[in-house]
Amino acid sequence: EFAPLRSVVLAQSQFCLPDKFDEADTTFLTEENARLTQNNEGRDLADFAPEQQVRWEKEKEVMQGVLESYGVEVFRPRLLTTYEKEHGKELGVGYSNFFSRDPFFTIGNLLIEGNLRFQHRRQEILPIRPIIQQWTQEAEGYYFAAPQPDTSEGILSEAGPFIEGGDVLVLGKIIFVGYSGLASNLAGIQWLANMIGHFGYEVVPVRLHPHILHLDCALSLLREGLMIVCEEAFLDGLPAQLANWEKIHVTLQEAAYLVTNGLPLNEETYITDQSFTTLIPQIEAKGIKVEAIDYHVSRMLGGSFRCTTQALIRE
């Protein structure tokens, strides 16, 4: 999580809301998030909130500039095609091309496509595929994909397997994988454990509070022995491997605003939101430089710095 970042996929800013939301699937949203969805079902953010769309795109431009200033190679997914947008609207599930963390993830030299639980995100891997194809041709690594979700009992079946990159945190050969009922499930975690076990990795399942979407919404590993953590989110307590780490504490309410969802560039540098004025000095007090930028619109849509990026190479 905190090895020097060399190459990354930075998301685009495209989102059309589904025609309807299952109330149980919006429990992780703040009141501001929830207000955004009201009376805008089936609409693209660019149409019903054009000022927010412009600000959202600007956030990504600034983020790209920060990454590149540290020598990080930045890849951007392609934009959605007209067909992809129209098809998503016809199905009533909308479309998304806004969080590159979840459709795939990397563990060492393994690149793994996951499965997303939310219907409007099921095709989010496709705009990233050209980058993945290039990576697999040029890098000495392995490329795997999770089995298709079982929809034999209906499109909303919870059978999965679901495995999402936001739930996957890497600490050497230990891989923490969260599950709250909103994203990854045990079937997905078991598939991942069976597969990467052949490469010497150990998967540690982490049961999360039902209002936490992903593990990275409750935990950030800044460097060996130091983390930002919302302990309330860990229903069975912290994993034993992290029990003795120094903690910067975050409440469950703060976690909803994605206070833990920053991005380490290395052990000495961390990107977070400029509005987190309580968190920033706590990080700096540990000798870590903070790059603080505005990511309000992205966070309003349910994801922050880690959510909008997926590392291809950390050294």
Phi and psi in degrees as GROMACS dihedral restraints (atoms count N, CA, C in turn):
[ dihedral_restraints ]
;  ai    aj    ak    al  type     phi  dphi    fc
    3     4     5     6     1  -121.4    20    10
    4     5     6     7     1     8.3    20    10
    6     7     8     9     1   -64.5    20    10
    7     8     9    10     1   152.9    20    10
    9    10    11    12     1   -53.6    20    10
   10    11    12    13     1   124.7    20    10
   12    13    14    15     1   -79.7    20    10
   13    14    15    16     1   126.8    20    10
   15    16    17    18     1  -114.0    20    10
   16    17    18    19     1   -32.0    20    10
   18    19    20    21     1  -148.5    20    10
   19    20    21    22     1   136.1    20    10
   21    22    23    24     1  -148.8    20    10
   22    23    24    25     1   150.8    20    10
   24    25    26    27     1   -99.8    20    10
   25    26    27    28     1   120.3    20    10
   27    28    29    30     1  -106.6    20    10
   28    29    30    31     1   125.9    20    10
   30    31    32    33     1   -64.9    20    10
   31    32    33    34     1   162.5    20    10
   33    34    35    36     1   -86.7    20    10
   34    35    36    37     1  -172.9    20    10
   36    37    38    39     1  -130.2    20    10
   37    38    39    40     1    70.6    20    10
   39    40    41    42     1  -130.5    20    10
   40    41    42    43     1   129.5    20    10
   42    43    44    45     1  -157.8    20    10
   43    44    45    46     1   127.6    20    10
   45    46    47    48     1  -120.8    20    10
   46    47    48    49     1   126.2    20    10
   48    49    50    51     1   -67.6    20    10
   49    50    51    52     1   147.8    20    10
   51    52    53    54     1   -63.7    20    10
   52    53    54    55     1   164.7    20    10
   54    55    56    57     1   -65.3    20    10
   55    56    57    58     1   -29.2    20    10
   57    58    59    60     1  -153.7    20    10
   58    59    60    61     1   152.3    20    10
   60    61    62    63     1  -111.2    20    10
   61    62    63    64     1   139.7    20    10
   63    64    65    66     1   -73.9    20    10
   64    65    66    67     1   123.9    20    10
   66    67    68    69     1   -54.8    20    10
   67    68    69    70     1   -35.1    20    10
   69    70    71    72     1   -66.2    20    10
   70    71    72    73     1   -22.9    20    10
   72    73    74    75     1   -88.9    20    10
   73    74    75    76     1     1.5    20    10
   75    76    77    78     1  -114.1    20    10
   76    77    78    79     1    11.8    20    10
   78    79    80    81     1   -66.5    20    10
   79    80    81    82     1   -20.6    20    10
   81    82    83    84     1   -82.9    20    10
   82    83    84    85     1    -9.3    20    10
   84    85    86    87     1   -80.0    20    10
   85    86    87    88     1   146.5    20    10
   87    88    89    90     1   -78.1    20    10
   88    89    90    91     1   173.1    20    10
   90    91    92    93     1   -60.6    20    10
   91    92    93    94     1   -37.2    20    10
   93    94    95    96     1   -65.2    20    10
   94    95    96    97     1   -41.7    20    10
   96    97    98    99     1   -57.6    20    10
   97    98    99   100     1   -48.9    20    10
   99   100   101   102     1   -62.9    20    10
  100   101   102   103     1   -39.4    20    10
  102   103   104   105     1   -62.4    20    10
  103   104   105   106     1   -34.1    20    10
  105   106   107   108     1   -61.3    20    10
  106   107   108   109     1   -34.7    20    10
  108   109   110   111     1   -81.2    20    10
  109   110   111   112     1   -19.1    20    10
  111   112   113   114     1   -67.7    20    10
  112   113   114   115     1   127.5    20    10
  114   115   116   117     1    64.5    20    10
  115   116   117   118     1    15.4    20    10
  117   118   119   120     1  -123.5    20    10
  118   119   120   121     1    17.7    20    10
  120   121   122   123     1   -58.4    20    10
  121   122   123   124     1   137.0    20    10
  123   124   125   126     1    77.4    20    10
  124   125   126   127     1     9.7    20    10
  126   127   128   129     1  -115.7    20    10
  127   128   129   130     1   151.2    20    10
  129   130   131   132     1   -84.1    20    10
  130   131   132   133     1   138.0    20    10
  132   133   134   135     1   -54.7    20    10
  133   134   135   136     1   -37.5    20    10
  135   136   137   138     1   -62.2    20    10
  136   137   138   139     1   -24.4    20    10
  138   139   140   141     1   -87.6    20    10
  139   140   141   142     1   -42.0    20    10
  141   142   143   144     1   -96.8    20    10
  142   143   144   145     1   -10.7    20    10
  144   145   146   147     1  -146.3    20    10
  145   146   147   148     1    64.7    20    10
  147   148   149   150     1   -60.0    20    10
  148   149   150   151     1   -33.9    20    10
  150   151   152   153     1   -65.3    20    10
  151   152   153   154     1   -39.6    20    10
  153   154   155   156     1   -66.5    20    10
  154   155   156   157     1   -36.9    20    10
  156   157   158   159     1   -60.2    20    10
  157   158   159   160     1   -46.2    20    10
  159   160   161   162     1   -61.6    20    10
  160   161   162   163     1   -44.2    20    10
  162   163   164   165     1   -63.8    20    10
  163   164   165   166     1   -39.5    20    10
  165   166   167   168     1   -61.3    20    10
  166   167   168   169     1   -46.1    20    10
  168   169   170   171     1   -65.3    20    10
  169   170   171   172     1   -36.2    20    10
  171   172   173   174     1   -64.4    20    10
  172   173   174   175     1   -38.7    20    10
  174   175   176   177     1   -55.2    20    10
  175   176   177   178     1   -43.7    20    10
  177   178   179   180     1   -66.2    20    10
  178   179   180   181     1   -38.7    20    10
  180   181   182   183     1   -61.9    20    10
  181   182   183   184     1   -43.8    20    10
  183   184   185   186     1   -65.2    20    10
  184   185   186   187     1   -42.9    20    10
  186   187   188   189     1   -59.9    20    10
  187   188   189   190     1   -43.8    20    10
  189   190   191   192     1   -61.4    20    10
  190   191   192   193     1   -40.5    20    10
  192   193   194   195     1   -62.0    20    10
  193   194   195   196     1   -41.6    20    10
  195   196   197   198     1   -63.7    20    10
  196   197   198   199     1   -46.9    20    10
  198   199   200   201     1   -58.8    20    10
  199   200   201   202     1   -47.2    20    10
  201   202   203   204     1   -67.9    20    10
  202   203   204   205     1   -28.8    20    10
  204   205   206   207     1   -66.2    20    10
  205   206   207   208     1   -18.8    20    10
  207   208   209   210     1  -100.9    20    10
  208   209   210   211     1    13.6    20    10
  210   211   212   213     1    78.8    20    10
  211   212   213   214     1    16.8    20    10
  213   214   215   216     1   -84.4    20    10
  214   215   216   217     1   130.7    20    10
  216   217   218   219     1   -78.1    20    10
  217   218   219   220     1   125.6    20    10
  219   220   221   222     1  -112.4    20    10
  220   221   222   223     1   125.8    20    10
  222   223   224   225     1  -108.5    20    10
  223   224   225   226     1   144.4    20    10
  225   226   227   228     1  -119.4    20    10
  226   227   228   229     1   134.9    20    10
  228   229   230   231     1   -61.2    20    10
  229   230   231   232     1   157.2    20    10
  231   232   233   234     1   -69.4    20    10
  232   233   234   235     1   162.2    20    10
  234   235   236   237     1   -78.1    20    10
  235   236   237   238     1   156.9    20    10
  237   238   239   240     1   -66.3    20    10
  238   239   240   241     1   144.9    20    10
  240   241   242   243     1   -79.5    20    10
  241   242   243   244     1   164.2    20    10
  243   244   245   246     1   -59.0    20    10
  244   245   246   247     1   -40.9    20    10
  246   247   248   249     1   -61.2    20    10
  247   248   249   250     1   -45.5    20    10
  249   250   251   252     1   -60.0    20    10
  250   251   252   253     1   -41.0    20    10
  252   253   254   255     1   -66.8    20    10
  253   254   255   256     1   -48.2    20    10
  255   256   257   258     1   -63.8    20    10
  256   257   258   259     1   -40.1    20    10
  258   259   260   261     1   -65.4    20    10
  259   260   261   262     1   -42.0    20    10
  261   262   263   264     1   -61.2    20    10
  262   263   264   265     1   -39.2    20    10
  264   265   266   267     1   -69.4    20    10
  265   266   267   268     1   -40.0    20    10
  267   268   269   270     1   -60.6    20    10
  268   269   270   271     1   -38.9    20    10
  270   271   272   273     1   -76.1    20    10
  271   272   273   274     1   -15.7    20    10
  273   274   275   276     1    82.7    20    10
  274   275   276   277     1     6.3    20    10
  276   277   278   279     1   -98.3    20    10
  277   278   279   280     1    -7.0    20    10
  279   280   281   282     1    73.1    20    10
  280   281   282   283     1  -157.5    20    10
  282   283   284   285     1  -157.6    20    10
  283   284   285   286     1   161.4    20    10
  285   286   287   288     1  -151.6    20    10
  286   287   288   289     1   147.2    20    10
  288   289   290   291     1  -154.6    20    10
  289   290   291   292     1    62.7    20    10
  291   292   293   294     1  -137.7    20    10
  292   293   294   295     1   -13.7    20    10
  294   295   296   297     1  -135.1    20    10
  295   296   297   298     1   101.0    20    10
  297   298   299   300     1   -79.9    20    10
  298   299   300   301     1    -7.0    20    10
  300   301   302   303     1   -65.6    20    10
  301   302   303   304     1   -37.3    20    10
  303   304   305   306     1   -89.2    20    10
  304   305   306   307     1   -35.2    20    10
  306   307   308   309     1   -65.8    20    10
  307   308   309   310     1   -25.9    20    10
  309   310   311   312     1  -149.7    20    10
  310   311   312   313     1   168.5    20    10
  312   313   314   315     1  -154.9    20    10
  313   314   315   316     1   162.5    20    10
  315   316   317   318     1  -120.2    20    10
  316   317   318   319     1   139.7    20    10
  318   319   320   321     1  -132.4    20    10
  319   320   321   322     1   105.8    20    10
  321   322   323   324     1    60.4    20    10
  322   323   324   325     1  -126.2    20    10
  324   325   326   327     1   -98.8    20    10
  325   326   327   328     1    23.2    20    10
  327   328   329   330     1  -103.8    20    10
  328   329   330   331     1   127.6    20    10
  330   331   332   333     1  -110.9    20    10
  331   332   333   334     1   125.5    20    10
  333   334   335   336     1  -128.2    20    10
  334   335   336   337     1   120.9    20    10
  336   337   338   339     1   -80.6    20    10
  337   338   339   340     1   131.4    20    10
  339   340   341   342     1   -99.5    20    10
  340   341   342   343     1  -162.1    20    10
  342   343   344   345     1  -132.4    20    10
  343   344   345   346     1   130.7    20    10
  345   346   347   348     1   -96.9    20    10
  346   347   348   349     1   137.8    20    10
  348   349   350   351     1   -74.8    20    10
  349   350   351   352     1   -41.6    20    10
  351   352   353   354     1   -69.8    20    10
  352   353   354   355     1   134.2    20    10
  354   355   356   357     1   -60.4    20    10
  355   356   357   358     1   -41.0    20    10
  357   358   359   360     1   -70.2    20    10
  358   359   360   361     1    -7.1    20    10
  360   361   362   363     1  -110.7    20    10
  361   362   363   364     1     0.3    20    10
  363   364   365   366     1   -60.7    20    10
  364   365   366   367     1   -30.5    20    10
  366   367   368   369     1  -100.3    20    10
  367   368   369   370     1    11.7    20    10
  369   370   371   372     1   -68.7    20    10
  370   371   372   373     1   -16.0    20    10
  372   373   374   375     1   -70.1    20    10
  373   374   375   376     1   -28.1    20    10
  375   376   377   378     1   -61.9    20    10
  376   377   378   379     1   -42.9    20    10
  378   379   380   381     1   -65.9    20    10
  379   380   381   382     1   -16.1    20    10
  381   382   383   384     1   -92.1    20    10
  382   383   384   385     1   -18.9    20    10
  384   385   386   387     1   -52.3    20    10
  385   386   387   388     1   -43.7    20    10
  387   388   389   390     1   -57.1    20    10
  388   389   390   391     1   -36.3    20    10
  390   391   392   393     1   -67.6    20    10
  391   392   393   394     1   -43.3    20    10
  393   394   395   396     1   -62.7    20    10
  394   395   396   397     1   -43.3    20    10
  396   397   398   399     1   -61.7    20    10
  397   398   399   400     1   -40.1    20    10
  399   400   401   402     1   -64.6    20    10
  400   401   402   403     1   -43.5    20    10
  402   403   404   405     1   -60.7    20    10
  403   404   405   406     1   -43.9    20    10
  405   406   407   408     1   -69.2    20    10
  406   407   408   409     1   -25.3    20    10
  408   409   410   411     1   -78.0    20    10
  409   410   411   412     1   -32.4    20    10
  411   412   413   414     1  -100.7    20    10
  412   413   414   415     1   -25.8    20    10
  414   415   416   417     1   -98.3    20    10
  415   416   417   418     1   154.5    20    10
  417   418   419   420     1   -92.0    20    10
  418   419   420   421     1    84.5    20    10
  420   421   422   423     1  -149.8    20    10
  421   422   423   424     1  -174.2    20    10
  423   424   425   426     1  -119.1    20    10
  424   425   426   427     1   145.3    20    10
  426   427   428   429     1  -124.7    20    10
  427   428   429   430     1   117.2    20    10
  429   430   431   432     1  -124.6    20    10
  430   431   432   433     1   159.1    20    10
  432   433   434   435     1  -138.0    20    10
  433   434   435   436     1   137.4    20    10
  435   436   437   438     1   -66.9    20    10
  436   437   438   439     1   151.5    20    10
  438   439   440   441     1   -59.7    20    10
  439   440   441   442     1   150.4    20    10
  441   442   443   444     1   -57.9    20    10
  442   443   444   445     1   144.6    20    10
  444   445   446   447     1   -62.4    20    10
  445   446   447   448     1   141.3    20    10
  447   448   449   450     1   -77.4    20    10
  448   449   450   451     1   114.4    20    10
  450   451   452   453     1  -113.0    20    10
  451   452   453   454     1    22.4    20    10
  453   454   455   456     1   -64.1    20    10
  454   455   456   457     1   -22.9    20    10
  456   457   458   459     1  -100.6    20    10
  457   458   459   460     1    12.0    20    10
  459   460   461   462     1   124.1    20    10
  460   461   462   463     1   159.0    20    10
  462   463   464   465     1   -64.5    20    10
  463   464   465   466     1   -23.6    20    10
  465   466   467   468     1   -96.4    20    10
  466   467   468   469     1    13.8    20    10
  468   469   470   471     1   -56.4    20    10
  469   470   471   472     1   141.8    20    10
  471   472   473   474     1   -95.7    20    10
  472   473   474   475     1    10.1    20    10
  474   475   476   477     1   -64.8    20    10
  475   476   477   478     1   -39.1    20    10
  477   478   479   480     1    74.0    20    10
  478   479   480   481     1  -146.4    20    10
  480   481   482   483     1   -74.8    20    10
  481   482   483   484     1   140.0    20    10
  483   484   485   486     1  -112.2    20    10
  484   485   486   487     1   130.7    20    10
  486   487   488   489     1  -145.9    20    10
  487   488   489   490     1   121.6    20    10
  489   490   491   492     1  -124.3    20    10
  490   491   492   493     1   141.0    20    10
  492   493   494   495     1   -61.1    20    10
  493   494   495   496     1   -28.6    20    10
  495   496   497   498     1   -65.3    20    10
  496   497   498   499     1   -20.4    20    10
  498   499   500   501     1   -88.4    20    10
  499   500   501   502     1    -8.0    20    10
  501   502   503   504     1  -105.0    20    10
  502   503   504   505     1   114.7    20    10
  504   505   506   507     1  -118.1    20    10
  505   506   507   508     1   134.3    20    10
  507   508   509   510     1  -107.0    20    10
  508   509   510   511     1   127.0    20    10
  510   511   512   513     1  -132.6    20    10
  511   512   513   514     1    86.2    20    10
  513   514   515   516     1    62.2    20    10
  514   515   516   517     1  -123.8    20    10
  516   517   518   519     1   -90.1    20    10
  517   518   519   520     1     0.7    20    10
  519   520   521   522     1   -97.9    20    10
  520   521   522   523     1   126.4    20    10
  522   523   524   525     1  -118.1    20    10
  523   524   525   526     1   110.4    20    10
  525   526   527   528     1   -85.0    20    10
  526   527   528   529     1   134.0    20    10
  528   529   530   531     1  -132.4    20    10
  529   530   531   532     1   117.5    20    10
  531   532   533   534     1   -85.2    20    10
  532   533   534   535     1   157.1    20    10
  534   535   536   537     1  -152.7    20    10
  535   536   537   538     1   127.4    20    10
  537   538   539   540     1  -123.6    20    10
  538   539   540   541     1    -7.8    20    10
  540   541   542   543     1   100.6    20    10
  541   542   543   544     1    -7.7    20    10
  543   544   545   546     1  -101.8    20    10
  544   545   546   547     1   -19.6    20    10
  546   547   548   549     1  -140.6    20    10
  547   548   549   550     1  -108.4    20    10
  549   550   551   552     1   -59.2    20    10
  550   551   552   553     1   149.0    20    10
  552   553   554   555     1  -126.8    20    10
  553   554   555   556     1   175.5    20    10
  555   556   557   558     1   -64.4    20    10
  556   557   558   559     1   -31.6    20    10
  558   559   560   561     1   -63.6    20    10
  559   560   561   562     1   -41.1    20    10
  561   562   563   564     1   -67.9    20    10
  562   563   564   565     1   -39.8    20    10
  564   565   566   567     1   -65.2    20    10
  565   566   567   568     1   -41.0    20    10
  567   568   569   570     1   -64.9    20    10
  568   569   570   571     1   -40.8    20    10
  570   571   572   573     1   -59.9    20    10
  571   572   573   574     1   -46.0    20    10
  573   574   575   576     1   -62.8    20    10
  574   575   576   577     1   -44.2    20    10
  576   577   578   579     1   -60.8    20    10
  577   578   579   580     1   -43.6    20    10
  579   580   581   582     1   -63.1    20    10
  580   581   582   583     1   -39.2    20    10
  582   583   584   585     1   -74.7    20    10
  583   584   585   586     1   -52.1    20    10
  585   586   587   588     1   -80.7    20    10
  586   587   588   589     1   -10.9    20    10
  588   589   590   591     1   -58.6    20    10
  589   590   591   592     1   -29.6    20    10
  591   592   593   594     1   -67.6    20    10
  592   593   594   595     1   -15.4    20    10
  594   595   596   597     1  -106.8    20    10
  595   596   597   598     1    12.4    20    10
  597   598   599   600     1    86.8    20    10
  598   599   600   601     1    14.0    20    10
  600   601   602   603     1   -96.2    20    10
  601   602   603   604     1   147.9    20    10
  603   604   605   606     1  -112.9    20    10
  604   605   606   607     1   126.4    20    10
  606   607   608   609     1   -95.4    20    10
  607   608   609   610     1   130.8    20    10
  609   610   611   612     1  -114.7    20    10
  610   611   612   613     1   105.1    20    10
  612   613   614   615     1   -67.5    20    10
  613   614   615   616     1   141.1    20    10
  615   616   617   618     1  -129.6    20    10
  616   617   618   619     1   111.6    20    10
  618   619   620   621     1   -79.9    20    10
  619   620   621   622     1   129.0    20    10
  621   622   623   624     1  -114.9    20    10
  622   623   624   625     1   157.8    20    10
  624   625   626   627     1   -55.8    20    10
  625   626   627   628     1   140.3    20    10
  627   628   629   630     1   -64.9    20    10
  628   629   630   631     1   -10.7    20    10
  630   631   632   633     1   -96.1    20    10
  631   632   633   634     1     4.4    20    10
  633   634   635   636     1  -101.9    20    10
  634   635   636   637     1   120.1    20    10
  636   637   638   639     1   -69.1    20    10
  637   638   639   640     1   -52.2    20    10
  639   640   641   642     1  -134.3    20    10
  640   641   642   643     1   162.0    20    10
  642   643   644   645     1   -58.8    20    10
  643   644   645   646     1   -36.3    20    10
  645   646   647   648     1   -74.5    20    10
  646   647   648   649     1    -0.5    20    10
  648   649   650   651     1   -88.5    20    10
  649   650   651   652     1    -1.4    20    10
  651   652   653   654     1  -131.3    20    10
  652   653   654   655     1    -8.0    20    10
  654   655   656   657     1  -151.8    20    10
  655   656   657   658     1   134.5    20    10
  657   658   659   660     1  -137.1    20    10
  658   659   660   661     1   127.5    20    10
  660   661   662   663     1   -96.0    20    10
  661   662   663   664     1   110.8    20    10
  663   664   665   666     1   -83.7    20    10
  664   665   666   667     1   -41.0    20    10
  666   667   668   669     1  -165.2    20    10
  667   668   669   670     1   173.1    20    10
  669   670   671   672     1   -56.1    20    10
  670   671   672   673     1   120.3    20    10
  672   673   674   675     1    89.8    20    10
  673   674   675   676     1     1.5    20    10
  675   676   677   678     1  -138.0    20    10
  676   677   678   679     1   130.8    20    10
  678   679   680   681     1  -145.0    20    10
  679   680   681   682     1   156.5    20    10
  681   682   683   684     1   -98.9    20    10
  682   683   684   685     1   129.4    20    10
  684   685   686   687     1  -149.1    20    10
  685   686   687   688     1   142.1    20    10
  687   688   689   690     1  -104.4    20    10
  688   689   690   691     1    95.2    20    10
  690   691   692   693     1   -65.4    20    10
  691   692   693   694     1   -27.5    20    10
  693   694   695   696     1   -60.0    20    10
  694   695   696   697     1   -25.0    20    10
  696   697   698   699     1   -77.4    20    10
  697   698   699   700     1   -14.7    20    10
  699   700   701   702     1   -97.0    20    10
  700   701   702   703     1    98.8    20    10
  702   703   704   705     1   -65.8    20    10
  703   704   705   706     1   -25.7    20    10
  705   706   707   708     1  -109.5    20    10
  706   707   708   709     1    18.7    20    10
  708   709   710   711     1    82.4    20    10
  709   710   711   712     1   170.3    20    10
  711   712   713   714     1   -66.9    20    10
  712   713   714   715     1   147.1    20    10
  714   715   716   717     1   -56.2    20    10
  715   716   717   718     1   144.9    20    10
  717   718   719   720     1   -56.2    20    10
  718   719   720   721     1   -33.2    20    10
  720   721   722   723     1   -65.5    20    10
  721   722   723   724     1   -18.2    20    10
  723   724   725   726     1  -111.4    20    10
  724   725   726   727     1     1.9    20    10
  726   727   728   729     1   -59.3    20    10
  727   728   729   730     1   -33.8    20    10
  729   730   731   732     1  -100.3    20    10
  730   731   732   733     1     8.6    20    10
  732   733   734   735     1   -74.2    20    10
  733   734   735   736     1   150.3    20    10
  735   736   737   738     1   -71.8    20    10
  736   737   738   739     1   141.1    20    10
  738   739   740   741     1  -119.5    20    10
  739   740   741   742     1   135.8    20    10
  741   742   743   744     1  -103.3    20    10
  742   743   744   745     1   113.3    20    10
  744   745   746   747     1   -85.2    20    10
  745   746   747   748     1   143.7    20    10
  747   748   749   750     1  -132.5    20    10
  748   749   750   751     1   138.8    20    10
  750   751   752   753     1   -80.9    20    10
  751   752   753   754     1   166.8    20    10
  753   754   755   756     1   -62.1    20    10
  754   755   756   757     1   -37.7    20    10
  756   757   758   759     1   -65.5    20    10
  757   758   759   760     1   -41.6    20    10
  759   760   761   762     1   -65.4    20    10
  760   761   762   763     1   -36.9    20    10
  762   763   764   765     1   -60.9    20    10
  763   764   765   766     1   -33.0    20    10
  765   766   767   768     1   -62.7    20    10
  766   767   768   769     1   -25.9    20    10
  768   769   770   771     1   -92.2    20    10
  769   770   771   772     1    10.6    20    10
  771   772   773   774     1    67.4    20    10
  772   773   774   775     1    38.6    20    10
  774   775   776   777     1   -65.1    20    10
  775   776   777   778     1   -29.3    20    10
  777   778   779   780     1   -86.5    20    10
  778   779   780   781     1    -4.8    20    10
  780   781   782   783     1   -93.0    20    10
  781   782   783   784     1    43.7    20    10
  783   784   785   786     1   -83.3    20    10
  784   785   786   787     1  -179.0    20    10
  786   787   788   789     1  -130.1    20    10
  787   788   789   790     1   115.4    20    10
  789   790   791   792     1   -73.4    20    10
  790   791   792   793     1   128.5    20    10
  792   793   794   795     1   -84.7    20    10
  793   794   795   796     1   -28.9    20    10
  795   796   797   798     1  -170.1    20    10
  796   797   798   799     1  -169.5    20    10
  798   799   800   801     1   -72.6    20    10
  799   800   801   802     1   -13.9    20    10
  801   802   803   804     1  -107.2    20    10
  802   803   804   805     1    -7.0    20    10
  804   805   806   807     1  -139.1    20    10
  805   806   807   808     1   135.6    20    10
  807   808   809   810     1  -139.7    20    10
  808   809   810   811     1   134.3    20    10
  810   811   812   813     1   -99.3    20    10
  811   812   813   814     1   130.0    20    10
  813   814   815   816     1  -148.0    20    10
  814   815   816   817     1   179.3    20    10
  816   817   818   819     1   -82.5    20    10
  817   818   819   820     1   139.1    20    10
  819   820   821   822     1   -63.7    20    10
  820   821   822   823     1   -18.5    20    10
  822   823   824   825     1   -79.6    20    10
  823   824   825   826     1    -9.4    20    10
  825   826   827   828     1   -86.7    20    10
  826   827   828   829     1    67.9    20    10
  828   829   830   831     1   -72.8    20    10
  829   830   831   832     1   -17.2    20    10
  831   832   833   834     1   -83.2    20    10
  832   833   834   835     1   -39.5    20    10
  834   835   836   837     1   -71.0    20    10
  835   836   837   838     1   -43.9    20    10
  837   838   839   840     1   -55.6    20    10
  838   839   840   841     1   -50.2    20    10
  840   841   842   843     1   -64.7    20    10
  841   842   843   844     1   -27.2    20    10
  843   844   845   846     1   -67.5    20    10
  844   845   846   847     1   -38.0    20    10
  846   847   848   849     1   -68.9    20    10
  847   848   849   850     1   -45.5    20    10
  849   850   851   852     1   -62.3    20    10
  850   851   852   853     1   -32.1    20    10
  852   853   854   855     1   -64.7    20    10
  853   854   855   856     1   -17.8    20    10
  855   856   857   858     1   -92.8    20    10
  856   857   858   859     1     8.3    20    10
  858   859   860   861     1    83.6    20    10
  859   860   861   862     1    17.1    20    10
  861   862   863   864     1  -104.4    20    10
  862   863   864   865     1   131.0    20    10
  864   865   866   867     1   -75.0    20    10
  865   866   867   868     1   136.1    20    10
  867   868   869   870     1  -110.6    20    10
  868   869   870   871     1   126.3    20    10
  870   871   872   873     1   -97.4    20    10
  871   872   873   874     1   108.5    20    10
  873   874   875   876     1  -107.0    20    10
  874   875   876   877     1   119.5    20    10
  876   877   878   879     1  -132.9    20    10
  877   878   879   880     1   166.3    20    10
  879   880   881   882     1   -81.7    20    10
  880   881   882   883     1   125.3    20    10
  882   883   884   885     1  -136.1    20    10
  883   884   885   886     1    35.1    20    10
  885   886   887   888     1   -62.1    20    10
  886   887   888   889     1   -47.0    20    10
  888   889   890   891     1   -66.5    20    10
  889   890   891   892     1   -43.0    20    10
  891   892   893   894     1   -57.9    20    10
  892   893   894   895     1   -45.2    20    10
  894   895   896   897     1   -66.0    20    10
  895   896   897   898     1   -35.3    20    10
  897   898   899   900     1   -61.5    20    10
  898   899   900   901     1   -28.4    20    10
  900   901   902   903     1   -90.8    20    10
  901   902   903   904     1     3.0    20    10
  903   904   905   906     1   104.7    20    10
  904   905   906   907     1     9.4    20    10
  906   907   908   909     1  -151.7    20    10
  907   908   909   910     1   151.1    20    10
  909   910   911   912     1  -125.3    20    10
  910   911   912   913     1  -142.1    20    10
  912   913   914   915     1   -65.3    20    10
  913   914   915   916     1   -43.5    20    10
  915   916   917   918     1   -69.6    20    10
  916   917   918   919     1   -38.7    20    10
  918   919   920   921     1   -61.0    20    10
  919   920   921   922     1   -35.9    20    10
  921   922   923   924     1   -89.2    20    10
  922   923   924   925     1     2.3    20    10
  924   925   926   927     1  -130.9    20    10
  925   926   927   928     1   150.5    20    10
  927   928   929   930     1  -137.8    20    10
  928   929   930   931     1   123.2    20    10
  930   931   932   933     1   -69.2    20    10
  931   932   933   934     1   133.7    20    10
  933   934   935   936     1   -94.3    20    10
  934   935   936   937     1   -40.1    20    10
  936   937   938   939     1  -136.9    20    10
  937   938   939   940     1   124.2    20    10
  939   940   941   942     1  -122.3    20    10
  940   941   942   943     1   139.5    20    10
